[in-house]
Amino acid sequence: MSERVKLSRVESAFERLDYPVTRDDAAAEFVDVTVTFADGEANLGELVSEVGSDAFHGPDELHAELQNVLPVEAVGEPGQSDGDA
């Protein structure tokens, strides 16, 4: 059964893993999880498989790495300016 989790709650999903955990094992754990954003969604397992680290010692490390691979739809509000106007 697939699961849906909001981006703001994804770190709590990471807390259910046993640490340390490898990137591949974490990705496999979340293969059936969809993470939802303000303007879209993505497969959490696929996102985890794209992070740079090979292993994590806690949910905070995994969450920090996830921030680097999130699609543009996950960052800020739709149509929001970067403030460079």
N, C-alpha and C positions, 0 to 999 in steps of 0.2 A: 504494500500500500504506500502511495506517495504521500509526502508531507509538505506543507507550505509553511515558511517561516519568514517574518518580516526582517529586513536587514537590521533594524534596530534591536532585534532579539537573537541574532545569529550567534553571538558570543555565548549565550546560555545553552544553545544547541551544542557548541563546542565543549561545554563542561561535561557532557556525558561520555566523552572519550576517556580512555585510560592513557595517561601520559607517563613517560614519553611515547610519542606516536610518530610514525613515518608519514610523509606526505601521501604516499600511495595508500596506506591503510586509512588515513583520514578521508581521502577522496572516495574510497570505496564505501566508507560508512555513510557518506552523504549523497551517494549516487541517485537515490530516490527522493531527494529534497530539493524543492524549488524555493529560491530566495526571492522575495518580492521587494521592489523598490517603488518610489513615488511614481516613476514613469517606466515600468517594465518589470521583467523578471529574468532569472537565469538559473541554471542548474548548479546547485552548491557544490556537488562533487566535481563537476568540470572546473569550476572556479578554483577550488582547492588544489586540483591537479596542476594548475598553472602557476602556483606560488613559487617563489625562488628557493626557499629553504627545503632541505630534505627531511627534516625532523623537527618536532616541536616539544617543548618541555611543559607547556601549559596552554590553556585556552587563550590567554592574552597574546601569546606569541603567534598563534595561528590567526587570531583576529587581526593583528597588526599586519601580517603578511597578506591577508585577504584584501585589505584596503588598497594594495598596490595593483591588484588585478581586476578590480571592479569596473564594469563598463561605464561609459559616460552617463548613461541613464540613471545610475545609482548615486551620482554626485550632485548634490544641490537640487534645487527646484527646476522644473522644466522651463527653459527660456531665461534662466537667471544669468545675469551678467557677472563677469569676473571683477567688475569694479574698475575697469581700465578706460571707461568712457570719459 
